[in-house]
Amino acid sequence: MSTSTNTSSHTLTVRRLGVDLSQGFSRHWNGGDAFRTAFCNALSMSFPVGEQFFIDSVREGAKHLGDSAEHQALRETVRGFIGQEATHRHLHGLYNAHLEKRGLINHWGPRAARRLEIGRRKMFRTSDKGYLHELAITAAYEHFTALFGDLTLENIDQAGDWFAQAEEPLQTLWRWHAAEESEHKSVAFDLYVALGGNHTWRMRWFNYVLMQFTLDTLRQTINNLWHDRTLHKPSTWLSAGRFLFGRHGLVRRIAQPLWAYRRADFHPTQVGQPDLAAHWLSSHADRWKPVGTAA
């Protein structure tokens, strides 16, 4: 079992974001860059199914918590997590609907839904503690989303800023999403540990998620570029090379925090910069309104 836990209560505010996606957005909304646009669109395509899974897994896990003050506090924090993820799911559903109108095809979401159905039928729902497997998967994915969230916020207006030239409302949407992912990155992990989840299974599911997430992202990004008719353009591949392997590239920036997850004493608060999320949310308070909290 992981030795580092942090199930103390913390406030999670559920926010209503003041963005209007009804008018759509440009084909290459991320600074005119086909690759970065396709990559972000691919991630968005995974969110409605993925975030519903995260909601279901923590909701089910919370049912098995005891009556101690610590568990009651964690149960309340789970409520905030669910509210935040439900809002993400809704807005990215609107976002994805516009992508479909532009001729992009979401293969990732349906593929993930099929895998989930098989997993629940054969493993998760046939075991007395199958909910721990779902929580381990959720904790792994939440580590990825928190890493992406930190990278989205840490270089604003500097080199390596993924959204420096992104048009509104998507620049705000992605940075708000990033901030909330950073805010609630510990919830599934803490719930997994509190319910007796062990390091061995946490690592098994992390290795699976690492492989699956990488392949899914690659496949959907390539598919998006194909339908965008920019897959074979040299500028696309140059952008991909810089984004993935450049001086401020993704691979270099996530290698260390990804490896940190493998430690038996790991906790999500050991990586990242939570003050970045707090700063963005406070400095952009005019972009959102609170609709609920869990403390």
DRENDO-1510 file (C-alpha; in Angstrom, 1 decimal, always signed):
<recs>
REC; n; res; u; v; w
REC; 1; MET; +0.0; +0.0; +0.0 .
REC; 2; SER; +1.2; +3.5; -0.7 .
REC; 3; THR; +2.6; +5.0; +2.5 .
REC; 4; SER; +1.8; +8.6; +1.6 .
REC; 5; THR; -1.8; +9.7; +1.9 .
REC; 6; ASN; -3.5; +13.0; +2.0 .
REC; 7; THR; -7.1; +12.6; +2.6 .
REC; 8; SER; -7.5; +15.9; +4.4 .
REC; 9; SER; -10.4; +18.0; +3.4 .
REC; 10; HIS; -9.9; +20.8; +0.8 .
REC; 11; THR; -12.4; +23.0; -0.9 .
REC; 12; LEU; -13.4; +22.2; -4.4 .
REC; 13; THR; -15.5; +24.9; -6.1 .
REC; 14; VAL; -17.8; +23.9; -8.9 .
REC; 15; ARG; -17.8; +26.6; -11.5 .
REC; 16; ARG; -19.9; +27.7; -14.4 .
REC; 17; LEU; -17.6; +28.9; -17.1 .
REC; 18; GLY; -18.7; +32.0; -19.0 .
REC; 19; VAL; -17.8; +30.9; -22.5 .
REC; 20; ASP; -20.1; +30.7; -25.6 .
REC; 21; LEU; -19.3; +27.7; -27.9 .
REC; 22; SER; -22.5; +28.1; -29.9 .
REC; 23; GLN; -20.8; +30.1; -32.6 .
REC; 24; GLY; -18.1; +27.5; -33.0 .
REC; 25; PHE; -14.4; +28.3; -33.7 .
REC; 26; SER; -11.9; +28.3; -36.5 .
REC; 27; ARG; -10.6; +25.2; -38.2 .
REC; 28; HIS; -7.0; +25.8; -36.8 .
REC; 29; TRP; -8.0; +27.7; -33.7 .
REC; 30; ASN; -4.7; +27.1; -31.9 .
REC; 31; GLY; -2.6; +29.8; -33.5 .
REC; 32; GLY; -3.2; +28.5; -37.0 .
REC; 33; ASP; -1.1; +25.4; -36.1 .
REC; 34; ALA; -2.7; +22.3; -37.6 .
REC; 35; PHE; -0.9; +19.8; -35.4 .
REC; 36; ARG; -1.4; +21.5; -32.0 .
REC; 37; THR; -5.1; +22.0; -32.9 .
REC; 38; ALA; -5.5; +18.4; -33.9 .
REC; 39; PHE; -3.7; +17.2; -30.8 .
REC; 40; CYS; -6.0; +19.3; -28.5 .
REC; 41; ASN; -9.1; +18.3; -30.4 .
REC; 42; ALA; -8.1; +14.6; -29.9 .
REC; 43; LEU; -7.9; +15.1; -26.1 .
REC; 44; SER; -11.2; +16.8; -26.1 .
REC; 45; MET; -12.8; +13.9; -27.9 .
REC; 46; SER; -11.8; +11.6; -25.0 .
REC; 47; PHE; -13.2; +13.7; -22.3 .
REC; 48; PRO; -17.0; +13.0; -22.2 .
REC; 49; VAL; -16.6; +9.3; -21.9 .
REC; 50; GLY; -13.5; +9.5; -19.8 .
REC; 51; GLU; -14.9; +12.0; -17.3 .
REC; 52; GLN; -18.1; +10.1; -16.9 .
REC; 53; PHE; -16.0; +7.1; -16.0 .
REC; 54; PHE; -14.1; +9.1; -13.5 .
REC; 55; ILE; -17.3; +10.3; -12.0 .
REC; 56; ASP; -18.7; +6.8; -11.7 .
REC; 57; SER; -15.6; +5.4; -10.2 .
REC; 58; VAL; -15.2; +7.9; -7.4 .
REC; 59; ARG; -18.9; +7.9; -6.7 .
REC; 60; GLU; -18.9; +4.1; -6.3 .
REC; 61; GLY; -15.7; +4.2; -4.3 .
REC; 62; ALA; -17.1; +6.8; -1.9 .
REC; 63; LYS; -19.9; +4.4; -1.0 .
REC; 64; HIS; -17.4; +2.2; +0.7 .
REC; 65; LEU; -15.9; +4.9; +2.9 .
REC; 66; GLY; -16.4; +4.6; +6.7 .
REC; 67; ASP; -17.9; +7.0; +9.1 .
REC; 68; SER; -14.6; +8.5; +10.4 .
REC; 69; ALA; -14.2; +12.3; +10.2 .
REC; 70; GLU; -11.4; +11.8; +7.7 .
REC; 71; HIS; -13.6; +9.6; +5.5 .
REC; 72; GLN; -16.5; +12.0; +5.8 .
REC; 73; ALA; -14.2; +14.9; +4.7 .
REC; 74; LEU; -13.1; +12.9; +1.7 .
REC; 75; ARG; -16.6; +12.0; +0.8 .
REC; 76; GLU; -17.5; +15.7; +0.7 .
REC; 77; THR; -14.4; +16.4; -1.5 .
REC; 78; VAL; -15.6; +13.7; -3.9 .
REC; 79; ARG; -18.8; +15.7; -4.3 .
REC; 80; GLY; -16.8; +18.7; -5.6 .
REC; 81; PHE; -14.8; +16.4; -7.9 .
REC; 82; ILE; -17.9; +15.1; -9.4 .
REC; 83; GLY; -19.4; +18.5; -10.0 .
REC; 84; GLN; -16.2; +19.8; -11.7 .
REC; 85; GLU; -15.9; +16.7; -13.9 .
REC; 86; ALA; -19.6; +16.9; -14.9 .
REC; 87; THR; -19.0; +20.5; -16.0 .
REC; 88; HIS; -16.0; +19.5; -18.0 .
REC; 89; ARG; -17.9; +16.7; -19.7 .
REC; 90; HIS; -20.7; +19.0; -20.6 .
REC; 91; LEU; -18.6; +21.7; -22.2 .
REC; 92; HIS; -16.4; +19.3; -24.1 .
REC; 93; GLY; -19.5; +17.6; -25.4 .
REC; 94; LEU; -20.5; +21.0; -27.0 .
REC; 95; TYR; -16.9; +21.5; -28.2 .
REC; 96; ASN; -16.9; +18.0; -29.8 .
REC; 97; ALA; -20.2; +18.6; -31.5 .
REC; 98; HIS; -18.6; +21.5; -33.4 .
REC; 99; LEU; -15.7; +19.2; -34.4 .
REC; 100; GLU; -18.2; +16.7; -35.8 .
REC; 101; LYS; -19.8; +19.5; -37.9 .
REC; 102; ARG; -16.3; +20.2; -39.3 .
REC; 103; GLY; -16.0; +16.6; -40.5 .
REC; 104; LEU; -13.8; +15.2; -37.8 .
REC; 105; ILE; -14.7; +11.7; -36.5 .
REC; 106; ASN; -14.4; +10.8; -32.9 .
REC; 107; HIS; -13.1; +7.2; -32.8 .
REC; 108; TRP; -11.5; +7.6; -29.3 .
REC; 109; GLY; -14.7; +8.1; -27.3 .
REC; 110; PRO; -16.6; +5.0; -28.7 .
REC; 111; ARG; -13.5; +2.9; -28.5 .
REC; 112; ALA; -13.0; +3.8; -24.8 .
REC; 113; ALA; -16.6; +3.1; -24.1 .
REC; 114; ARG; -16.3; -0.4; -25.6 .
REC; 115; ARG; -13.2; -1.1; -23.5 .
REC; 116; LEU; -15.0; +0.1; -20.4 .
REC; 117; GLU; -18.0; -2.1; -21.0 .
REC; 118; ILE; -15.8; -5.1; -21.4 .
REC; 119; GLY; -13.8; -4.3; -18.3 .
REC; 120; ARG; -16.9; -3.9; -16.2 .
REC; 121; ARG; -18.5; -7.0; -17.5 .
REC; 122; LYS; -15.4; -9.2; -17.0 .
REC; 123; MET; -13.5; -7.7; -14.1 .
REC; 124; PHE; -14.7; -4.5; -12.4 .
REC; 125; ARG; -18.2; -5.5; -11.5 .
REC; 126; THR; -17.5; -9.2; -10.9 .
REC; 127; SER; -15.1; -8.7; -8.0 .
REC; 128; ASP; -16.0; -7.8; -4.4 .
REC; 129; LYS; -13.5; -4.9; -4.6 .
REC; 130; GLY; -13.7; -4.2; -8.4 .
REC; 131; TYR; -14.2; -0.5; -7.6 .
REC; 132; LEU; -10.5; -0.4; -6.6 .
REC; 133; HIS; -9.5; -1.2; -10.1 .
REC; 134; GLU; -11.7; +1.6; -11.5 .
REC; 135; LEU; -10.2; +4.0; -8.9 .
REC; 136; ALA; -6.6; +2.9; -9.9 .
REC; 137; ILE; -7.4; +3.6; -13.5 .
REC; 138; THR; -9.0; +7.0; -12.6 .
REC; 139; ALA; -6.0; +7.9; -10.5 .
REC; 140; ALA; -3.6; +7.2; -13.4 .
REC; 141; TYR; -5.6; +9.2; -15.9 .
REC; 142; GLU; -6.0; +12.0; -13.4 .
REC; 143; HIS; -2.2; +12.1; -13.1 .
REC; 144; PHE; -2.0; +12.6; -16.8 .
REC; 145; THR; -4.6; +15.3; -16.9 .
REC; 146; ALA; -3.0; +17.1; -14.0 .
REC; 147; LEU; +0.4; +17.0; -15.8 .
REC; 148; PHE; -1.2; +18.4; -18.9 .
REC; 149; GLY; -2.9; +21.0; -16.8 .
REC; 150; ASP; +0.3; +22.1; -15.2 .
REC; 151; LEU; +2.0; +22.4; -18.5 .
REC; 152; THR; -0.9; +24.4; -19.8 .
REC; 153; LEU; -0.5; +27.0; -17.1 .
REC; 154; GLU; +3.2; +27.1; -16.2 .
REC; 155; ASN; +4.4; +28.9; -19.3 .
REC; 156; ILE; +1.6; +31.4; -20.0 .
REC; 157; ASP; +2.9; +34.2; -22.3 .
REC; 158; GLN; +6.4; +32.5; -22.5 .
REC; 159; ALA; +8.1; +29.9; -24.7 .
REC; 160; GLY; +6.4; +26.6; -24.4 .
REC; 161; ASP; +2.9; +28.1; -23.9 .
REC; 162; TRP; +0.6; +25.7; -25.8 .
REC; 163; PHE; -2.2; +28.3; -26.0 .
REC; 164; ALA; -0.4; +31.6; -26.4 .
REC; 165; GLN; -2.1; +32.3; -29.8 .
REC; 166; ALA; -5.3; +30.3; -29.3 .
REC; 167; GLU; -8.5; +32.1; -30.1 .
REC; 168; GLU; -11.2; +32.7; -27.6 .
REC; 169; PRO; -13.3; +31.0; -26.2 .
REC; 170; LEU; -11.0; +28.0; -26.4 .
REC; 171; GLN; -8.0; +29.6; -24.7 .
REC; 172; THR; -10.2; +30.2; -21.7 .
REC; 173; LEU; -11.8; +26.8; -21.8 .
REC; 174; TRP; -8.5; +24.9; -21.9 .
REC; 175; ARG; -6.9; +27.0; -19.1 .
REC; 176; TRP; -9.9; +26.7; -16.9 .
REC; 177; HIS; -10.0; +23.0; -17.4 .
REC; 178; ALA; -6.3; +22.8; -16.7 .
REC; 179; ALA; -6.7; +24.7; -13.4 .
REC; 180; GLU; -9.5; +22.5; -12.2 .
REC; 181; GLU; -7.6; +19.3; -13.1 .
REC; 182; SER; -4.7; +20.6; -11.0 .
REC; 183; GLU; -7.1; +21.4; -8.2 .
REC; 184; HIS; -8.6; +17.9; -7.9 .
REC; 185; LYS; -5.7; +15.8; -9.0 .
REC; 186; SER; -5.4; +14.0; -5.6 .
REC; 187; VAL; -9.1; +13.0; -5.1 .
REC; 188; ALA; -9.2; +9.6; -6.9 .
REC; 189; PHE; -5.7; +8.7; -5.6 .
REC; 190; ASP; -6.6; +9.5; -2.0 .
REC; 191; LEU; -9.8; +7.5; -2.3 .
REC; 192; TYR; -7.9; +4.5; -3.7 .
REC; 193; VAL; -5.5; +4.6; -0.8 .
REC; 194; ALA; -8.2; +5.2; +1.8 .
REC; 195; LEU; -10.0; +2.1; +0.7 .
REC; 196; GLY; -7.0; -0.1; +0.9 .
REC; 197; GLY; -5.7; +0.0; -2.7 .
REC; 198; ASN; -2.2; -1.3; -3.0 .
REC; 199; HIS; +0.9; -0.2; -5.0 .
REC; 200; THR; +1.1; -3.3; -7.1 .
REC; 201; TRP; -2.3; -2.9; -8.7 .
REC; 202; ARG; -1.8; +0.9; -8.9 .
REC; 203; MET; +1.3; +0.3; -11.0 .
REC; 204; ARG; -0.3; -2.4; -13.2 .
REC; 205; TRP; -3.1; +0.0; -14.1 .
REC; 206; PHE; -0.7; +2.9; -14.5 .
REC; 207; ASN; +1.3; +0.9; -17.1 .
REC; 208; TYR; -1.8; +0.0; -18.9 .
REC; 209; VAL; -3.1; +3.6; -18.9 .
REC; 210; LEU; +0.3; +4.9; -20.1 .
REC; 211; MET; +0.3; +2.6; -23.1 .
REC; 212; GLN; -3.4; +3.0; -23.9 .
REC; 213; PHE; -3.5; +6.8; -23.5 .
REC; 214; THR; -0.4; +7.3; -25.7 .
REC; 215; LEU; -1.8; +5.1; -28.5 .
REC; 216; ASP; -5.2; +6.6; -28.3 .
REC; 217; THR; -3.9; +10.1; -28.4 .
REC; 218; LEU; -1.6; +9.3; -31.4 .
REC; 219; ARG; -4.4; +7.5; -33.3 .
REC; 220; GLN; -7.0; +10.2; -32.9 .
REC; 221; THR; -4.5; +13.0; -33.6 .
REC; 222; ILE; -3.5; +11.4; -36.9 .
REC; 223; ASN; -7.1; +10.7; -37.8 .
REC; 224; ASN; -7.9; +14.4; -37.1 .
REC; 225; LEU; -5.1; +15.5; -39.3 .
REC; 226; TRP; -6.2; +13.1; -42.1 .
REC; 227; HIS; -9.7; +14.5; -42.2 .
REC; 228; ASP; -8.2; +18.0; -41.9 .
REC; 229; ARG; -6.1; +17.2; -45.0 .
REC; 230; THR; -2.9; +18.4; -43.3 .
REC; 231; LEU; -1.4; +15.0; -42.3 .
REC; 232; HIS; +1.2; +15.0; -45.1 .
REC; 233; LYS; +2.2; +18.7; -44.9 .
REC; 234; PRO; +5.8; +19.3; -43.8 .
REC; 235; SER; +4.7; +22.1; -41.6 .
REC; 236; THR; +2.5; +19.6; -39.6 .
REC; 237; TRP; +5.4; +17.3; -38.9 .
REC; 238; LEU; +7.7; +20.2; -38.0 .
REC; 239; SER; +5.2; +21.4; -35.5 .
REC; 240; ALA; +4.8; +17.9; -34.1 .
REC; 241; GLY; +8.5; +17.5; -33.7 .
REC; 242; ARG; +8.8; +20.8; -31.8 .
REC; 243; PHE; +5.8; +20.1; -29.7 .
REC; 244; LEU; +6.8; +16.6; -28.7 .
REC; 245; PHE; +10.7; +16.7; -28.7 .
REC; 246; GLY; +11.7; +20.3; -28.8 .
REC; 247; ARG; +13.4; +22.4; -26.1 .
REC; 248; HIS; +10.1; +22.9; -24.5 .
REC; 249; GLY; +8.7; +19.6; -25.8 .
REC; 250; LEU; +6.1; +17.5; -24.1 .
REC; 251; VAL; +8.2; +14.4; -23.7 .
REC; 252; ARG; +11.0; +16.2; -21.9 .
REC; 253; ARG; +8.6; +18.1; -19.6 .
REC; 254; ILE; +6.5; +15.1; -18.5 .
REC; 255; ALA; +9.3; +12.4; -18.1 .
REC; 256; GLN; +10.2; +13.1; -14.5 .
REC; 257; PRO; +6.7; +13.5; -13.1 .
REC; 258; LEU; +5.5; +10.4; -14.9 .
REC; 259; TRP; +8.4; +8.4; -13.4 .
REC; 260; ALA; +7.6; +9.9; -10.0 .
REC; 261; TYR; +4.2; +8.1; -10.0 .
REC; 262; ARG; +6.0; +4.8; -9.8 .
REC; 263; ARG; +7.3; +5.4; -6.3 .
REC; 264; ALA; +5.6; +3.5; -3.5 .
REC; 265; ASP; +5.5; +6.7; -1.4 .
REC; 266; PHE; +4.2; +8.8; -4.2 .
REC; 267; HIS; +1.4; +11.4; -3.7 .
REC; 268; PRO; +0.0; +13.7; -6.5 .
REC; 269; THR; +0.9; +16.8; -4.4 .
REC; 270; GLN; +4.6; +16.0; -4.8 .
REC; 271; VAL; +4.6; +17.1; -8.4 .
REC; 272; GLY; +3.3; +20.2; -10.1 .
REC; 273; GLN; +2.7; +23.8; -9.0 .
REC; 274; PRO; -0.7; +24.2; -7.4 .
REC; 275; ASP; -0.3; +27.9; -7.1 .
REC; 276; LEU; -0.5; +28.2; -10.9 .
REC; 277; ALA; -4.1; +27.0; -10.9 .
REC; 278; ALA; -5.0; +29.2; -7.9 .
REC; 279; HIS; -3.4; +32.2; -9.6 .
REC; 280; TRP; -5.2; +31.6; -13.0 .
REC; 281; LEU; -8.6; +31.1; -11.3 .
REC; 282; SER; -8.2; +34.2; -9.1 .
REC; 283; SER; -6.9; +36.4; -11.9 .
REC; 284; HIS; -9.7; +35.3; -14.3 .
REC; 285; ALA; -12.6; +35.3; -11.7 .
REC; 286; ASP; -14.6; +37.3; -14.2 .
REC; 287; ARG; -14.8; +34.3; -16.5 .
REC; 288; TRP; -16.6; +32.0; -14.1 .
REC; 289; LYS; -19.2; +31.8; -11.4 .
REC; 290; PRO; -19.3; +29.4; -8.4 .
REC; 291; VAL; -22.3; +27.1; -8.4 .
REC; 292; GLY; -21.3; +24.9; -5.4 .
REC; 293; THR; -18.5; +23.8; -3.2 .
REC; 294; ALA; -17.3; +20.7; -1.3 .
REC; 295; ALA; -15.2; +21.3; +1.8 .
</recs>
